[in-house]
Amino acid sequence: MPFIILIAALVPLRYFEVWKFADMSWWWIVGAMGAAFIWFEFVEQLFGLDKKRAHNVDEARRKARIAATFDKKRK
């Protein structure tokens, strides 16, 4: 996510030639985009970060379902 925030900040700063970003090469931004692509396509899968995030969502859904079931039984 930091890559995406960095890219979202650098593109307008470079395009509108703000401060020291006016002299920055577009290749730095393209490089940041390439790094973000590599991170989200390969590194996350390599370390299982994408599965961990999906597992956390499933776990939260399971806990909500259990809580809803016990609330119905108490009424």
C-alpha positions in Angstrom: 0.0 0.0 0.0 2.8 2.5 0.6 3.8 2.1 -3.0 0.4 3.1 -4.2 0.3 6.2 -1.9 3.8 7.1 -3.1 2.8 6.8 -6.7 -0.5 8.7 -6.1 1.6 11.6 -4.5 4.4 11.6 -7.0 2.4 11.7 -10.3 0.6 15.0 -9.6 3.6 16.6 -8.0 5.7 15.8 -11.1 3.0 16.6 -13.6 2.3 20.0 -12.1 6.1 20.6 -11.6 5.9 21.3 -7.9 9.0 22.3 -6.0 11.9 19.9 -6.5 9.7 17.3 -8.2 9.8 19.4 -11.4 13.4 18.2 -12.0 12.6 14.6 -11.1 12.6 12.1 -14.0 9.4 10.2 -14.9 11.5 7.1 -14.8 11.5 7.2 -11.0 7.7 7.1 -11.0 7.7 4.3 -13.6 10.1 2.5 -11.4 7.8 2.9 -8.4 5.0 1.5 -10.4 7.1 -1.4 -11.4 8.0 -2.0 -7.8 4.4 -1.9 -6.8 3.5 -4.4 -9.5 6.2 -6.8 -8.5 5.2 -6.5 -4.8 1.5 -7.2 -5.4 2.0 -9.9 -8.0 4.9 -11.9 -6.7 6.2 -10.9 -3.2 2.8 -11.0 -1.5 2.1 -14.5 -2.9 5.7 -15.6 -2.0 5.2 -14.8 1.7 1.6 -15.7 1.8 0.4 -12.3 2.7 -2.6 -12.5 0.3 -3.8 -15.7 2.0 -3.3 -14.3 5.4 -5.5 -11.3 4.6 -8.2 -13.6 3.2 -7.9 -15.8 6.3 -8.5 -12.8 8.6 -11.6 -11.9 6.6 -13.0 -15.4 6.9 -12.1 -15.5 10.6 -14.0 -12.2 11.2 -17.0 -13.5 9.3 -17.0 -16.7 11.3 -16.9 -14.9 14.6 -19.7 -12.6 13.5 -21.8 -15.7 12.6 -21.1 -17.4 15.9 -22.0 -14.2 17.8 -25.3 -13.8 15.8 -26.2 -17.5 16.5 -25.7 -17.2 20.3 -27.6 -13.9 20.4 -30.6 -15.6 18.7 -30.5 -18.5 21.2 -30.5 -16.1 24.2 -33.6 -14.3 23.1 
